[in-house]
């Protein structure tokens, strides 16, 4: 056995590498580090520029329609240059739109949802839909989850949790409820006449009055999409395809020794989308206002903000400086019923909506 020393091996390897001759690289390649053939980036760039110049020359010579330097190409048809956004409403239109936002939110009467559902639910029978009796015993709420049809031609699909106490008194008979109901579910119900009710979301509401003073209190918490195509509801919000999210509470105090001349408090946190026409969406954010008779330092202007979106998708928003909570103070010059309007962060000016629209009711706050 021959033993090679490590130094001798290294010497032979080094001589072998130094003496090795390498051939020329192919066209388009260059040698790097004396060993490797790699793409010649300079040649590729030069070739691309030459091809582009040739195409430009041939294109201009054949058609004569393109000017030198025109970068139009086959992908241009897929490029959409969106127009710059523009202010579509002037201050007068914005003021009207904010008043319309108040009217639209008051238009969403929750009682209509529960009245419609109670009516279509009566078209069911003992087998359809299949109610969970055990759930009712434990929670005092009706619950069904089913997909079925009844002999009258109606059908039920989806699920619902609900109760509707209707017109009733409390246990002590000191408070009278004109309505009190709850709905939560995702359901499509077709009644015996072929009318369709769609309820996808939740609605919890009541309206009540005191037997001693006749002071009234209203509450509404609603979110989702509700529709009904029965002709008796044509022109109501249920005949539209709206997405709503509303939290509302209000009080109306009668003229008596405690509230001379009467008093009010009202709160709205609401948004509505799916509108058609001049406005596509509206939002009232924590809009709160109450009267001087119960301690307000400014009863003509609420706290919170109103935002409206026009048909082109532009939002206009104004903040208002009324008392932010019961007993809160306010800087007197701020009590002017006006707010500054912003569009995309740009100040447009000042609007002064008519906030009597929030409280110009006696029996119910809903239109």
C-alpha positions as CSV (number, residue, x, y, z in Angstrom):
1,X,0.0,0.0,0.0
2,X,1.3,3.4,-1.0
3,X,0.9,6.3,1.4
4,X,0.6,9.7,-0.1
5,X,1.4,12.7,1.9
6,X,-1.2,15.4,2.3
7,X,1.2,18.1,0.9
8,X,1.9,16.0,-2.2
9,X,-1.9,15.6,-2.9
10,X,-2.5,19.3,-2.6
11,X,0.4,20.1,-5.0
12,X,-0.9,17.8,-7.7
13,X,-4.5,19.2,-7.4
14,X,-3.2,22.7,-7.6
15,X,-1.2,22.0,-10.7
16,X,-4.1,20.2,-12.3
17,X,-6.4,23.2,-11.8
18,X,-3.8,25.7,-13.1
19,X,-3.2,23.8,-16.2
20,X,-6.8,23.2,-17.2
21,X,-7.8,25.1,-20.3
22,X,-11.5,26.3,-20.6
23,X,-13.3,26.8,-23.9
24,X,-15.1,29.9,-25.0
25,X,-18.7,30.5,-23.6
26,X,-21.6,30.4,-26.1
27,X,-23.1,33.5,-27.5
28,X,-25.0,35.5,-24.8
29,X,-22.9,34.1,-22.0
30,X,-19.7,35.5,-20.3
31,X,-17.2,33.9,-18.0
32,X,-17.2,34.9,-14.4
33,X,-14.5,34.3,-11.9
34,X,-12.5,32.6,-14.6
35,X,-14.7,29.5,-14.3
36,X,-18.4,29.8,-14.8
37,X,-20.4,30.8,-17.9
38,X,-23.4,33.0,-17.0
39,X,-26.0,35.1,-18.8
40,X,-24.6,38.3,-20.2
41,X,-27.1,40.8,-18.7
42,X,-25.7,43.7,-20.9
43,X,-26.3,41.7,-24.0
44,X,-29.9,40.9,-23.0
45,X,-30.6,44.6,-22.2
46,X,-29.2,45.8,-25.5
47,X,-31.2,43.2,-27.4
48,X,-34.4,44.3,-25.7
49,X,-33.8,47.9,-26.5
50,X,-33.1,47.1,-30.1
51,X,-36.3,45.0,-30.4
52,X,-38.3,47.8,-28.9
53,X,-36.9,50.4,-31.3
54,X,-37.5,48.1,-34.2
55,X,-41.2,47.6,-33.2
56,X,-41.7,51.3,-32.7
57,X,-40.2,52.1,-36.1
58,X,-42.3,49.5,-37.9
59,X,-45.4,50.5,-36.1
60,X,-45.1,54.2,-36.9
61,X,-44.2,53.4,-40.5
62,X,-47.1,51.1,-41.1
63,X,-50.0,52.9,-39.4
64,X,-48.8,56.5,-38.9
65,X,-51.2,56.7,-36.0
66,X,-48.7,56.6,-33.1
67,X,-46.4,59.4,-32.3
68,X,-42.8,58.8,-31.2
69,X,-42.6,58.0,-27.5
70,X,-46.2,56.6,-27.3
71,X,-46.1,53.7,-24.7
72,X,-49.5,52.3,-25.7
73,X,-49.6,48.5,-25.9
74,X,-51.9,45.5,-25.8
75,X,-52.3,45.8,-22.0
76,X,-53.7,49.4,-22.2
77,X,-57.3,48.2,-22.6
78,X,-57.1,46.7,-19.0
79,X,-55.9,50.0,-17.4
80,X,-58.7,52.2,-16.0
81,X,-57.8,55.7,-15.2
82,X,-60.3,56.6,-12.4
83,X,-61.4,60.2,-12.5
84,X,-60.3,62.4,-9.6
85,X,-63.0,62.5,-6.9
86,X,-65.0,65.7,-6.8
87,X,-67.3,67.4,-4.3
88,X,-70.8,66.6,-5.6
89,X,-72.9,68.5,-3.0
90,X,-72.8,72.1,-2.0
91,X,-73.3,73.2,1.6
92,X,-77.1,73.6,1.1
93,X,-77.4,70.0,-0.3
94,X,-75.2,68.7,2.6
95,X,-77.4,70.4,5.1
96,X,-80.5,68.9,3.5
97,X,-78.8,65.4,3.4
98,X,-78.1,65.5,7.1
99,X,-81.7,66.4,7.9
100,X,-82.7,63.6,5.5
101,X,-80.4,61.2,7.5
102,X,-82.4,61.9,10.7
103,X,-85.7,61.3,8.8
104,X,-84.4,58.1,7.3
105,X,-83.3,56.7,10.7
106,X,-86.6,57.6,12.2
107,X,-88.3,55.8,9.3
108,X,-87.0,52.4,10.5
109,X,-89.9,51.5,12.8
110,X,-89.0,48.2,14.5
111,X,-92.6,47.3,15.3
112,X,-93.2,46.6,11.6
113,X,-90.6,43.7,11.7
114,X,-92.3,42.0,14.6
115,X,-95.8,42.6,13.2
116,X,-94.9,41.1,9.9
117,X,-93.2,38.1,11.4
118,X,-96.1,37.4,13.8
119,X,-98.5,37.5,10.8
120,X,-96.5,35.1,8.6
121,X,-95.7,32.8,11.5
122,X,-99.4,32.1,11.9
123,X,-99.4,30.3,8.5
124,X,-97.4,27.5,10.1
125,X,-99.0,24.4,11.6
126,X,-98.2,21.8,14.3
127,X,-95.5,20.2,12.3
128,X,-94.0,23.1,10.3
129,X,-92.0,24.7,11.6
130,X,-90.7,22.3,14.3
131,X,-90.5,24.3,17.5
132,X,-88.1,23.4,20.3
133,X,-90.4,23.0,23.3
134,X,-87.6,22.3,25.7
135,X,-85.9,25.6,24.7
136,X,-89.2,27.5,25.3
137,X,-89.6,26.0,28.8
138,X,-86.0,27.1,29.8
139,X,-85.9,30.5,28.1
140,X,-89.5,31.6,27.5
141,X,-88.6,32.2,23.9
142,X,-89.8,30.4,20.7
143,X,-87.2,28.7,18.7
144,X,-87.3,26.7,15.5
145,X,-84.8,25.5,13.0
146,X,-86.4,23.8,9.9
147,X,-86.9,23.7,6.2
148,X,-90.5,22.7,5.5
149,X,-93.7,23.5,3.7
150,X,-97.4,23.6,4.8
151,X,-100.5,22.6,2.9
152,X,-101.6,26.2,2.5
153,X,-98.7,26.8,0.2
154,X,-96.4,28.5,2.7
155,X,-92.9,27.5,3.7
156,X,-90.3,28.0,6.4
157,X,-86.6,27.8,6.1
158,X,-83.7,28.8,8.4
159,X,-83.9,29.4,12.1
160,X,-85.5,31.9,14.5
161,X,-85.5,32.8,18.2
162,X,-88.3,35.1,19.1
163,X,-91.0,36.4,21.6
164,X,-93.7,39.0,21.2
165,X,-95.5,40.2,24.3
166,X,-97.5,42.7,22.4
167,X,-99.7,45.1,24.3
168,X,-99.5,44.3,28.0
169,X,-98.9,45.6,31.6
170,X,-96.0,44.9,33.9
171,X,-96.7,42.8,37.0
172,X,-97.5,45.8,39.2
173,X,-99.6,47.4,36.5
174,X,-97.6,50.6,36.8
175,X,-96.1,50.5,33.3
176,X,-98.0,49.9,30.1
177,X,-96.2,48.4,27.1
178,X,-97.7,49.3,23.7
179,X,-95.2,46.8,22.2
180,X,-92.3,44.6,23.3
181,X,-90.7,42.0,21.1
182,X,-87.5,40.2,20.1
183,X,-86.3,38.5,17.0
184,X,-83.0,36.9,16.1
185,X,-82.4,34.6,13.2
186,X,-81.8,34.0,9.5
187,X,-85.0,32.9,7.9
188,X,-87.2,33.0,4.8
189,X,-90.9,32.6,5.4
190,X,-93.4,32.5,2.6
191,X,-97.0,33.0,3.7
192,X,-100.1,31.4,2.2
193,X,-100.6,34.3,-0.2
194,X,-97.1,33.9,-1.6
195,X,-95.6,36.9,0.1
196,X,-92.0,36.5,1.3
197,X,-90.6,37.7,4.6
198,X,-86.8,37.7,5.0
199,X,-85.3,38.2,8.4
200,X,-81.5,38.1,8.7
201,X,-80.3,39.7,11.9
202,X,-81.8,40.8,15.2
203,X,-84.3,43.2,16.6
204,X,-85.2,44.0,20.2
205,X,-87.5,46.8,21.0
206,X,-90.2,48.2,23.4
207,X,-92.3,51.2,23.8
208,X,-93.9,51.9,27.2
209,X,-95.5,54.6,29.3
210,X,-96.0,55.2,33.1
211,X,-99.5,54.9,34.5
212,X,-98.8,57.7,36.9
213,X,-97.4,60.4,34.6
214,X,-97.9,59.1,31.1
215,X,-94.1,59.7,30.5
216,X,-93.0,57.6,27.5
217,X,-89.9,55.6,27.0
218,X,-88.7,53.9,23.8
219,X,-85.9,51.5,23.0
220,X,-84.6,49.9,19.8
221,X,-81.6,47.7,19.0
222,X,-81.6,46.4,15.5
223,X,-79.0,45.0,13.1
224,X,-79.3,43.2,9.8
225,X,-81.5,43.0,6.7
226,X,-85.3,42.7,6.9
227,X,-87.7,42.6,4.0
228,X,-91.4,41.8,3.2
229,X,-93.1,42.1,-0.2
230,X,-96.7,42.1,0.9
231,X,-98.6,45.0,-0.7
232,X,-99.8,46.3,2.7
233,X,-96.2,47.3,3.4
234,X,-95.5,49.1,0.1
235,X,-93.8,52.4,0.8
236,X,-92.4,51.3,4.1
237,X,-88.8,50.5,4.8
238,X,-89.6,46.8,4.7
239,X,-90.3,47.1,1.0
240,X,-86.7,48.2,0.5
241,X,-83.5,46.1,0.5
242,X,-81.7,48.0,3.3
243,X,-78.9,47.0,5.7
244,X,-79.5,48.7,9.1
245,X,-77.7,48.9,12.4
246,X,-79.5,51.0,15.0
247,X,-79.3,51.6,18.7
248,X,-81.9,54.1,19.9
249,X,-83.4,55.2,23.2
250,X,-85.6,58.2,23.9
251,X,-87.9,59.7,26.6
252,X,-90.8,62.1,26.3
253,X,-91.9,63.7,29.6
254,X,-95.3,65.3,29.9
255,X,-95.9,68.9,31.0
256,X,-96.3,68.6,34.7
257,X,-94.8,69.9,38.0
258,X,-91.6,68.0,37.4
259,X,-91.2,69.0,33.8
260,X,-92.8,72.4,33.2
261,X,-93.5,72.6,29.5
262,X,-92.5,69.0,28.9
263,X,-89.1,67.6,28.3
264,X,-87.2,65.1,26.1
265,X,-84.0,63.1,25.7
266,X,-83.0,61.2,22.6
267,X,-80.0,59.1,21.5
268,X,-79.3,57.6,18.1
269,X,-76.3,55.5,17.0
270,X,-77.3,54.3,13.5
271,X,-76.3,53.5,10.0
272,X,-78.3,52.6,6.9
273,X,-76.9,51.4,3.6
274,X,-78.6,50.2,0.4
275,X,-80.4,53.5,-0.2
276,X,-81.2,54.6,-3.8
277,X,-81.4,58.1,-5.0
278,X,-79.3,61.1,-4.0
279,X,-78.0,59.3,-0.9
280,X,-76.6,55.8,-0.8
281,X,-75.8,55.6,2.9
282,X,-76.2,57.6,6.2
283,X,-74.7,57.4,9.6
284,X,-75.6,59.0,13.0
285,X,-72.8,58.5,15.4
286,X,-73.7,58.8,19.1
287,X,-76.1,61.6,18.4
288,X,-77.4,62.7,21.8
289,X,-79.6,65.6,22.8
290,X,-81.8,66.5,25.8
291,X,-83.8,69.5,27.0
292,X,-83.1,72.3,29.4
293,X,-86.0,71.2,31.6
294,X,-83.9,68.2,32.7
295,X,-80.6,70.1,32.9
296,X,-79.1,70.5,29.4
297,X,-77.0,73.6,28.8
298,X,-77.8,73.4,25.1
299,X,-81.1,71.8,23.9
300,X,-80.8,73.0,20.3
301,X,-77.7,71.1,19.3
302,X,-76.7,67.4,19.9
303,X,-73.4,65.9,20.5
304,X,-72.0,63.4,18.1
305,X,-71.7,63.4,14.3
306,X,-73.7,62.9,11.1
307,X,-72.2,61.5,7.9
308,X,-73.9,61.1,4.5
309,X,-72.7,59.4,1.4
310,X,-73.7,60.7,-2.0
311,X,-74.5,58.7,-5.2
312,X,-70.8,59.0,-6.3
313,X,-69.6,57.4,-3.0
314,X,-68.3,60.5,-1.3
315,X,-68.8,60.9,2.4
316,X,-69.5,64.3,4.0
317,X,-69.3,64.4,7.8
318,X,-70.0,67.0,10.5
319,X,-69.3,67.0,14.2
320,X,-71.6,68.8,16.7
321,X,-70.8,70.3,20.1
322,X,-73.8,69.7,22.3
323,X,-73.5,68.2,25.8
324,X,-71.9,64.7,25.4
325,X,-73.7,63.2,28.4
326,X,-76.3,64.1,31.0
327,X,-75.0,67.0,33.1
328,X,-72.0,67.7,30.8
329,X,-71.0,71.3,30.4
330,X,-70.6,73.2,27.1
331,X,-68.8,76.3,25.9
332,X,-71.7,78.8,25.2
333,X,-70.6,79.9,21.7
334,X,-70.6,76.3,20.6
335,X,-74.3,76.1,21.2
336,X,-75.3,77.3,17.8
337,X,-76.8,74.2,16.1
338,X,-74.0,74.2,13.6
339,X,-71.1,72.0,12.7
340,X,-68.1,72.1,10.3
341,X,-68.3,69.7,7.3
342,X,-65.4,67.7,6.1
343,X,-64.9,65.9,2.8
344,X,-61.9,63.6,2.5
345,X,-60.3,65.6,5.3
346,X,-60.9,68.9,3.6
347,X,-63.0,71.5,5.4
348,X,-65.9,72.6,3.2
349,X,-67.7,75.0,5.5
350,X,-70.4,75.0,8.1
351,X,-74.0,73.6,8.1
352,X,-76.8,74.1,10.5
353,X,-79.3,71.3,10.3
354,X,-82.8,71.5,11.9
355,X,-82.4,69.3,14.9
356,X,-86.1,69.8,15.9
357,X,-86.4,66.8,13.5
358,X,-85.0,64.6,16.3
359,X,-87.8,65.6,18.8
360,X,-90.8,66.8,16.9
361,X,-93.0,63.9,18.0
362,X,-95.4,63.3,20.8
363,X,-96.6,59.6,20.6
364,X,-93.7,57.7,19.0
365,X,-90.3,58.7,17.7
366,X,-90.7,56.6,14.5
367,X,-92.2,58.0,11.3
